[in-house]
Amino acid sequence: MNTSKVRKNVANLSIRELNAFRDAVFTLKEQGNYDKYVTMHGFVSNLGHSGPAFLPWHRFFLLKFEQELQEINPNVTLPYWDFSSRNVSNNVSKIWKDDFLGKNGHVTLQWKQKVGAEGIREADKTTKTWVVKRDNFNLNGIPVLQTRINSSLDLNSFRDFSPNLERGPHGMAHVFLGTDRGNDQSSFATAVNDPFFFLLHCNVDRLWAEWQHEKKSNWQNSNAGIPFTDEELAQDYSWLGTNRNNTWPTPPNRHNVDSILWPWDGSRAITNNEATSFLPWRNAPEHLTPRKCLNYQALDYSYDTIPEDLTDTPILGVYENHLYDNRGKNNWHFVTLSEIDENRVRWQNRAGVSWTLTKTADRTKLNVGQDCPYFRSGHSQATVIWNGNQVSGILGPWNELYNFESSNVNV
Ligand SMILES: [Cu+2]
């Protein structure tokens, strides 16, 4: 069952959907809750850019923003701007328009008071304004050619893909909106003032999700920059800056897969001068790491361009390995088994890594798919422990027992 919220192409939204999204954004702005995203993006600077945390950090940033919009209108999801497409019909742009988030150039978005407007006569509502500074770009222009995007998507490892996408298509889309002085896209501190920032980044996130889907037999292994052995779990990403011939512009700082990402780090501040009033963790500190952002399905959203079959089907149970070793449990010790179809089962751990198992004639044996990171080290079959018609446990890669944990299950 797929209950996740689907993000769609802004060019395909109905008028009603466009209006709902726009109004939710305007309401957030009017509440005074939009500008904290502008500030946050200014402060995060290179803790969220120019390194492996770029994609995860922005994935979570977008999600928080989308969740706030959904508090205003639960039907809203973040649309994406497919910047490889012209989005023009009969010479009229379908996305750059006055009755949505404004055209090109420097624009003033305007609306009638929404917050506290109940019971106020239309004529008595105040007019709200929001100045957004874009370049006077060509409405017929294509910011990034599909062939350029494909050359990013074709890269097999995360450490090649992520910087290529960040500096290439992502950067080109920002440049298209105008990164010269006087425009919003000219600095980290102002980029988010243009609400199209979120649509641009939603597309970047979609490309990452598509890449993850495409490379699912590959992106979880160490070659893809997502460590999978305990040794690699502990390894810092900083080697990327030195060993990979300038793959990253500067040695990354706090870009480890398990680094805690500001501002979801429960800390007080990056600098002493930092204004903390806008921070999201004031009441409930979160400890966010890139790893927690890897599995977008677990974050409960999806994209209309990613086939449904990737999303999880009936859960066969959640299993926990209590006996792994004495170093304590990590997210690899919690596993959800779900049925993909009649013949296949998905093993998914809390670290966001999953692989496929194929059923055999013997119901105690499952063949492990080649997409399993342990396949090459000999993990070719898993053993299922049955208790009547219930699976009560499963033996993992080293015959270690994963006990049955929860029973929202039908086998
Ligand atoms: Cu950014």
Boltz pocket constraint, residues with backbone or C-beta under 6 A from the ligand:
constraints:
  - pocket:
      binder: B
      contacts: [[A, 41], [A, 48], [A, 49], [A, 58]]
      max_distance: 6.0
